[in-house]
């Protein structure tokens, strides 16, 4: 059943949900832009680049508002930041798969109607499913892993983005489980093929290590949401540390590694990662700072980070002062 039909049948409920969906889209867009901006600024610290806020034709006031997280960018700003991001973090995906995922992001953040995103996914999904075995059978394992990861991405999107506001109206909860199963399946396929690629091409470009990291983190998130055992945290941490050797300016990988190190209670990794993070994200010295995309208002409130905070002796004076 198409999403367009669901919108017509649930028109009254859709009106109420529409405002909430727009609010969530604005928040997601602002978080995504903050991530892009932080990645861009971190890359500038480590490379000699001509790309600046002026070159992007973005005024300082807008950059400041965006950095503080109280600004949802328009399409032009988002596209400009995405372009710079791609220069520093090239996906390495086949050109058409990269373009499809960029279009998916654009519709996700700026599409006026849910059915536009659903129709786009409906168009590219059969093409990816057709292409995946062809790439795998011809030994193009990295490209096949990219196709599988794209299928996992859009399977998750069908669960979260396309039917979010219509789920109760259309009683689609059974399909929700199917989308989650598809996501898990394609992430498993992607990881298997990528590891096979790395076993015969150990000198691969960082793009392969970045894709492996994304696959492993997404599988862990899926396990967490479905209350399954998270028994590969150490492997994810090691994969992230390997990626950081190629991309020392990738704050998001460093931040996630720090989280995993704390969850694993690894004193050595916590001690090693903290100064790396502070160079990339100086605002972490403030316990009230909110990390882009994090669900906690203050990063210091995350219970998974309690071990790291205690191990580093952070904010002890502030906590004593607050107690009095």
Secondary structure, 3 states (H helix, E strand, C coil): CCHHHHHHHCHHHHHHHHHHHHHHHHHHHHHHHHHHHHHHHHHHHHCCCCCCCCCCCCCHHHHHHHHCCCCCCCHHHHHHHHHHHHHHCCCCCCHHHHHHHHHHHHHHHHCCCHHHHHHHHHHHHHHHHHHHHHHHHCCCHHHHHHHHHHHHHHHHHHHHHHCCCCHHHHCCHHHHHHHHHHHHHHHHHHHHHHHHHHHHCCCCCHHHHHHHHHHHHHHHHHHHHCCCCCCCHHHHHHHHHHHHHHCCCCHHHHHHHHHHHHHCCCHHHHHHHHHHHHHHCHHHHCCCCCCCCCCCCCHHHCHHHHHHHHHHCCCHHHHHHHHC
